[in-house]
Amino acid sequence: MEEPVITLLDQFATNLGKAEDAVPALVGDSLYVRYANDPAILKITSRPGCDEVKITFQVIHPERGPIDATSFVLTRAQDFTFALEQLESYQEIWFA
């Protein structure tokens, strides 16, 4: 039996699921995260390429729609820790 492939979104979901105030949900090629006491939602998407993955973070407010987005490229040479550092920085801006 073949082992399931662990994607970057799975890794983000696992990491975010450890936080008491975050509720992650994988839907298609996106990960949605809801934080307690905050109406905004964090949407994380990944678009794989040959040797890199484009990762996008987007804040979506339920009444106002998309508020902000940023993206970066994660190369094979970089560790997932780099992606987590980017996520932490983005969370500090919007979900502090």
VMD Tcl script that builds the backbone (N, CA, C; Angstrom):
set m [mol new atoms 288]
animate dup $m
set s [atomselect $m all]
$s set {name element resname resid chain x y z} {
  {N N MET 1 A 0.832 -1.178 0.000}
  {CA C MET 1 A 0.000 0.000 0.000}
  {C C MET 1 A 0.879 1.244 0.000}
  {N N GLU 2 A 0.518 2.207 -0.820}
  {CA C GLU 2 A 1.301 3.421 -0.955}
  {C C GLU 2 A 1.008 4.388 0.190}
  {N N GLU 3 A 2.075 5.024 0.701}
  {CA C GLU 3 A 1.935 5.997 1.780}
  {C C GLU 3 A 1.311 7.280 1.227}
  {N N PRO 4 A 0.433 7.944 2.003}
  {CA C PRO 4 A -0.140 9.213 1.527}
  {C C PRO 4 A 0.929 10.299 1.488}
  {N N VAL 5 A 0.802 11.192 0.543}
  {CA C VAL 5 A 1.739 12.301 0.406}
  {C C VAL 5 A 1.333 13.413 1.381}
  {N N ILE 6 A 2.293 13.844 2.174}
  {CA C ILE 6 A 2.053 14.939 3.110}
  {C C ILE 6 A 2.377 16.241 2.368}
  {N N THR 7 A 1.376 17.067 2.170}
  {CA C THR 7 A 1.565 18.316 1.437}
  {C C THR 7 A 1.927 19.444 2.385}
  {N N LEU 8 A 2.320 20.556 1.797}
  {CA C LEU 8 A 2.603 21.745 2.614}
  {C C LEU 8 A 1.359 22.185 3.377}
  {N N LEU 9 A 0.195 22.087 2.738}
  {CA C LEU 9 A -1.038 22.484 3.430}
  {C C LEU 9 A -1.300 21.570 4.630}
  {N N ASP 10 A -0.997 20.279 4.481}
  {CA C ASP 10 A -1.126 19.356 5.621}
  {C C ASP 10 A -0.194 19.775 6.757}
  {N N GLN 11 A 1.012 20.177 6.402}
  {CA C GLN 11 A 1.976 20.606 7.416}
  {C C GLN 11 A 1.511 21.877 8.108}
  {N N PHE 12 A 0.986 22.832 7.327}
  {CA C PHE 12 A 0.434 24.042 7.934}
  {C C PHE 12 A -0.729 23.686 8.864}
  {N N ALA 13 A -1.624 22.816 8.412}
  {CA C ALA 13 A -2.797 22.424 9.212}
  {C C ALA 13 A -2.369 21.783 10.522}
  {N N THR 14 A -1.380 20.907 10.463}
  {CA C THR 14 A -0.886 20.249 11.670}
  {C C THR 14 A -0.304 21.272 12.632}
  {N N ASN 15 A 0.497 22.183 12.103}
  {CA C ASN 15 A 1.112 23.206 12.941}
  {C C ASN 15 A 0.065 24.134 13.547}
  {N N LEU 16 A -0.883 24.595 12.730}
  {CA C LEU 16 A -1.911 25.512 13.226}
  {C C LEU 16 A -2.893 24.816 14.156}
  {N N GLY 17 A -3.103 23.532 13.967}
  {CA C GLY 17 A -4.008 22.779 14.823}
  {C C GLY 17 A -3.527 22.664 16.256}
  {N N LYS 18 A -2.249 22.937 16.485}
  {CA C LYS 18 A -1.693 22.889 17.842}
  {C C LYS 18 A -2.099 24.106 18.661}
  {N N ALA 19 A -2.461 25.188 17.997}
  {CA C ALA 19 A -2.873 26.407 18.698}
  {C C ALA 19 A -4.299 26.248 19.212}
  {N N GLU 20 A -4.528 26.634 20.441}
  {CA C GLU 20 A -5.848 26.481 21.055}
  {C C GLU 20 A -6.905 27.345 20.397}
  {N N ASP 21 A -6.495 28.493 19.844}
  {CA C ASP 21 A -7.477 29.434 19.306}
  {C C ASP 21 A -7.665 29.318 17.791}
  {N N ALA 22 A -7.026 28.335 17.142}
  {CA C ALA 22 A -7.113 28.198 15.682}
  {C C ALA 22 A -7.853 26.920 15.294}
  {N N VAL 23 A -8.729 27.062 14.306}
  {CA C VAL 23 A -9.459 25.911 13.772}
  {C C VAL 23 A -9.171 25.835 12.273}
  {N N PRO 24 A -8.266 24.918 11.848}
  {CA C PRO 24 A -7.940 24.797 10.433}
  {C C PRO 24 A -8.881 23.832 9.708}
  {N N ALA 25 A -9.120 24.099 8.419}
  {CA C ALA 25 A -9.941 23.216 7.589}
  {C C ALA 25 A -9.375 23.188 6.169}
  {N N LEU 26 A -9.012 22.002 5.697}
  {CA C LEU 26 A -8.525 21.834 4.330}
  {C C LEU 26 A -9.712 21.713 3.385}
  {N N VAL 27 A -9.729 22.552 2.349}
  {CA C VAL 27 A -10.779 22.510 1.338}
  {C C VAL 27 A -10.095 22.646 -0.022}
  {N N GLY 28 A -10.052 21.574 -0.789}
  {CA C GLY 28 A -9.399 21.604 -2.096}
  {C C GLY 28 A -7.932 21.933 -1.971}
  {N N ASP 29 A -7.481 22.949 -2.712}
  {CA C ASP 29 A -6.073 23.347 -2.670}
  {C C ASP 29 A -5.836 24.503 -1.709}
  {N N SER 30 A -6.733 24.671 -0.741}
  {CA C SER 30 A -6.603 25.764 0.228}
  {C C SER 30 A -6.801 25.265 1.653}
  {N N LEU 31 A -6.174 25.972 2.567}
  {CA C LEU 31 A -6.349 25.734 3.994}
  {C C LEU 31 A -6.960 26.999 4.569}
  {N N TYR 32 A -8.093 26.867 5.240}
  {CA C TYR 32 A -8.760 28.001 5.879}
  {C C TYR 32 A -8.565 27.882 7.375}
  {N N VAL 33 A -8.247 28.998 8.014}
  {CA C VAL 33 A -8.006 28.996 9.460}
  {C C VAL 33 A -8.870 30.073 10.092}
  {N N ARG 34 A -9.636 29.669 11.080}
  {CA C ARG 34 A -10.481 30.596 11.844}
  {C C ARG 34 A -9.891 30.696 13.234}
  {N N TYR 35 A -9.719 31.910 13.701}
  {CA C TYR 35 A -9.190 32.150 15.042}
  {C C TYR 35 A -10.326 32.572 15.960}
  {N N ALA 36 A -10.272 32.120 17.209}
  {CA C ALA 36 A -11.305 32.462 18.184}
  {C C ALA 36 A -11.398 33.979 18.324}
  {N N ASN 37 A -12.622 34.457 18.479}
  {CA C ASN 37 A -12.893 35.882 18.697}
  {C C ASN 37 A -12.423 36.790 17.560}
  {N N ASP 38 A -12.291 36.259 16.359}
  {CA C ASP 38 A -11.899 37.079 15.213}
  {C C ASP 38 A -12.760 36.662 14.021}
  {N N PRO 39 A -13.479 37.590 13.428}
  {CA C PRO 39 A -14.344 37.224 12.313}
  {C C PRO 39 A -13.571 36.935 11.021}
  {N N ALA 40 A -12.337 37.450 10.915}
  {CA C ALA 40 A -11.551 37.245 9.704}
  {C C ALA 40 A -11.041 35.806 9.618}
  {N N ILE 41 A -10.788 35.372 8.394}
  {CA C ILE 41 A -10.295 34.024 8.134}
  {C C ILE 41 A -8.974 34.141 7.396}
  {N N LEU 42 A -8.029 33.280 7.749}
  {CA C LEU 42 A -6.766 33.194 7.029}
  {C C LEU 42 A -6.898 32.080 6.005}
  {N N LYS 43 A -6.610 32.394 4.746}
  {CA C LYS 43 A -6.639 31.403 3.678}
  {C C LYS 43 A -5.207 31.195 3.198}
  {N N ILE 44 A -4.777 29.939 3.175}
  {CA C ILE 44 A -3.439 29.597 2.704}
  {C C ILE 44 A -3.591 28.716 1.475}
  {N N THR 45 A -2.953 29.102 0.389}
  {CA C THR 45 A -2.971 28.272 -0.816}
  {C C THR 45 A -1.537 27.973 -1.228}
  {N N SER 46 A -1.361 26.853 -1.909}
  {CA C SER 46 A -0.045 26.508 -2.440}
  {C C SER 46 A -0.204 26.066 -3.882}
  {N N ARG 47 A 0.705 26.521 -4.707}
  {CA C ARG 47 A 0.719 26.175 -6.130}
  {C C ARG 47 A 2.085 25.570 -6.440}
  {N N PRO 48 A 2.140 24.239 -6.563}
  {CA C PRO 48 A 3.431 23.592 -6.822}
  {C C PRO 48 A 3.951 23.867 -8.236}
  {N N GLY 49 A 5.253 24.029 -8.317}
  {CA C GLY 49 A 5.948 24.154 -9.589}
  {C C GLY 49 A 6.965 23.032 -9.674}
  {N N CYS 50 A 7.909 23.147 -10.573}
  {CA C CYS 50 A 8.928 22.093 -10.729}
  {C C CYS 50 A 9.844 21.988 -9.513}
  {N N ASP 51 A 10.495 23.085 -9.181}
  {CA C ASP 51 A 11.450 23.075 -8.076}
  {C C ASP 51 A 11.072 24.024 -6.957}
  {N N GLU 52 A 9.834 24.518 -6.992}
  {CA C GLU 52 A 9.407 25.488 -5.994}
  {C C GLU 52 A 7.891 25.430 -5.814}
  {N N VAL 53 A 7.454 26.042 -4.737}
  {CA C VAL 53 A 6.023 26.112 -4.451}
  {C C VAL 53 A 5.699 27.557 -4.103}
  {N N LYS 54 A 4.687 28.111 -4.770}
  {CA C LYS 54 A 4.238 29.458 -4.430}
  {C C LYS 54 A 3.178 29.325 -3.346}
  {N N ILE 55 A 3.396 29.999 -2.241}
  {CA C ILE 55 A 2.482 29.962 -1.106}
  {C C ILE 55 A 1.881 31.351 -0.936}
  {N N THR 56 A 0.574 31.404 -0.792}
  {CA C THR 56 A -0.119 32.678 -0.623}
  {C C THR 56 A -0.903 32.665 0.679}
  {N N PHE 57 A -0.774 33.752 1.449}
  {CA C PHE 57 A -1.580 33.977 2.638}
  {C C PHE 57 A -2.558 35.090 2.304}
  {N N GLN 58 A -3.814 34.913 2.680}
  {CA C GLN 58 A -4.820 35.937 2.413}
  {C C GLN 58 A -5.745 36.052 3.616}
  {N N VAL 59 A -6.046 37.288 4.022}
  {CA C VAL 59 A -7.007 37.550 5.090}
  {C C VAL 59 A -8.335 37.890 4.438}
  {N N ILE 60 A -9.383 37.196 4.848}
  {CA C ILE 60 A -10.719 37.424 4.290}
  {C C ILE 60 A -11.672 37.757 5.424}
  {N N HIS 61 A -12.327 38.908 5.317}
  {CA C HIS 61 A -13.323 39.304 6.308}
  {C C HIS 61 A -14.690 38.868 5.782}
  {N N PRO 62 A -15.544 38.285 6.627}
  {CA C PRO 62 A -16.829 37.772 6.152}
  {C C PRO 62 A -17.755 38.832 5.555}
  {N N GLU 63 A -17.630 40.086 5.984}
  {CA C GLU 63 A -18.504 41.142 5.464}
  {C C GLU 63 A -17.829 41.995 4.396}
  {N N ARG 64 A -16.522 42.178 4.493}
  {CA C ARG 64 A -15.807 43.062 3.572}
  {C C ARG 64 A -15.048 42.323 2.479}
  {N N GLY 65 A -14.959 41.017 2.570}
  {CA C GLY 65 A -14.221 40.241 1.574}
  {C C GLY 65 A -12.723 40.259 1.831}
  {N N PRO 66 A -11.923 39.990 0.788}
  {CA C PRO 66 A -10.468 39.963 0.958}
  {C C PRO 66 A -9.925 41.315 1.435}
  {N N ILE 67 A -9.043 41.256 2.423}
  {CA C ILE 67 A -8.463 42.465 2.997}
  {C C ILE 67 A -7.006 42.625 2.562}
  {N N ASP 68 A -6.240 41.550 2.633}
  {CA C ASP 68 A -4.811 41.620 2.338}
  {C C ASP 68 A -4.331 40.258 1.860}
  {N N ALA 69 A -3.293 40.260 1.045}
  {CA C ALA 69 A -2.674 39.011 0.596}
  {C C ALA 69 A -1.184 39.233 0.400}
  {N N THR 70 A -0.436 38.189 0.618}
  {CA C THR 70 A 0.994 38.202 0.352}
  {C C THR 70 A 1.389 36.806 -0.093}
  {N N SER 71 A 2.432 36.707 -0.862}
  {CA C SER 71 A 2.887 35.389 -1.302}
  {C C SER 71 A 4.408 35.351 -1.337}
  {N N PHE 72 A 4.927 34.149 -1.335}
  {CA C PHE 72 A 6.363 33.936 -1.427}
  {C C PHE 72 A 6.592 32.584 -2.081}
  {N N VAL 73 A 7.819 32.346 -2.483}
  {CA C VAL 73 A 8.181 31.090 -3.136}
  {C C VAL 73 A 9.057 30.291 -2.187}
  {N N LEU 74 A 8.684 29.047 -1.980}
  {CA C LEU 74 A 9.464 28.124 -1.169}
  {C C LEU 74 A 10.169 27.173 -2.132}
  {N N THR 75 A 11.497 27.189 -2.119}
  {CA C THR 75 A 12.267 26.332 -3.019}
  {C C THR 75 A 12.608 25.021 -2.324}
  {N N ARG 76 A 13.054 24.067 -3.104}
  {CA C ARG 76 A 13.453 22.774 -2.533}
  {C C ARG 76 A 14.606 22.916 -1.551}
  {N N ALA 77 A 15.426 23.929 -1.776}
  {CA C ALA 77 A 16.583 24.142 -0.905}
  {C C ALA 77 A 16.185 24.678 0.471}
  {N N GLN 78 A 14.981 25.240 0.565}
  {CA C GLN 78 A 14.538 25.809 1.834}
  {C C GLN 78 A 13.759 24.775 2.642}
  {N N ASP 79 A 13.894 24.874 3.929}
  {CA C ASP 79 A 13.190 24.000 4.843}
  {C C ASP 79 A 11.791 24.560 5.106}
  {N N PHE 80 A 10.848 23.703 5.529}
  {CA C PHE 80 A 9.500 24.163 5.845}
  {C C PHE 80 A 9.507 25.200 6.962}
  {N N THR 81 A 10.559 25.214 7.753}
  {CA C THR 81 A 10.687 26.208 8.818}
  {C C THR 81 A 10.596 27.624 8.255}
  {N N PHE 82 A 11.140 27.844 7.056}
  {CA C PHE 82 A 11.061 29.156 6.418}
  {C C PHE 82 A 9.595 29.541 6.198}
  {N N ALA 83 A 8.788 28.609 5.741}
  {CA C ALA 83 A 7.361 28.878 5.513}
  {C C ALA 83 A 6.658 29.192 6.824}
  {N N LEU 84 A 7.009 28.483 7.891}
  {CA C LEU 84 A 6.401 28.751 9.197}
  {C C LEU 84 A 6.793 30.129 9.716}
  {N N GLU 85 A 8.024 30.547 9.442}
  {CA C GLU 85 A 8.455 31.890 9.851}
  {C C GLU 85 A 7.653 32.960 9.107}
  {N N GLN 86 A 7.400 32.735 7.826}
  {CA C GLN 86 A 6.596 33.671 7.043}
  {C C GLN 86 A 5.173 33.733 7.593}
  {N N LEU 87 A 4.623 32.574 7.928}
  {CA C LEU 87 A 3.275 32.507 8.500}
  {C C LEU 87 A 3.210 33.254 9.822}
  {N N GLU 88 A 4.191 33.031 10.666}
  {CA C GLU 88 A 4.213 33.699 11.976}
  {C C GLU 88 A 4.251 35.215 11.815}
  {N N SER 89 A 5.051 35.697 10.888}
  {CA C SER 89 A 5.128 37.140 10.644}
  {C C SER 89 A 3.786 37.684 10.173}
  {N N TYR 90 A 3.138 36.963 9.286}
  {CA C TYR 90 A 1.844 37.403 8.760}
  {C C TYR 90 A 0.781 37.387 9.855}
  {N N GLN 91 A 0.805 36.369 10.690}
  {CA C GLN 91 A -0.153 36.279 11.797}
  {C C GLN 91 A 0.032 37.421 12.779}
  {N N GLU 92 A 1.265 37.822 13.024}
  {CA C GLU 92 A 1.527 38.929 13.954}
  {C C GLU 92 A 0.911 40.229 13.458}
  {N N ILE 93 A 0.855 40.399 12.155}
  {CA C ILE 93 A 0.268 41.623 11.584}
  {C C ILE 93 A -1.252 41.600 11.706}
  {N N TRP 94 A -1.891 40.503 11.331}
  {CA C TRP 94 A -3.345 40.458 11.218}
  {C C TRP 94 A -4.074 39.798 12.372}
  {N N PHE 95 A -3.414 38.935 13.123}
  {CA C PHE 95 A -4.132 38.184 14.152}
  {C C PHE 95 A -3.467 38.284 15.516}
  {N N ALA 96 A -2.839 39.421 15.799}
  {CA C ALA 96 A -2.147 39.601 17.078}
  {C C ALA 96 A -3.108 39.809 18.219}
}
mol reanalyze $m
mol bondsrecalc $m
mol representation Tube
mol addrep $m
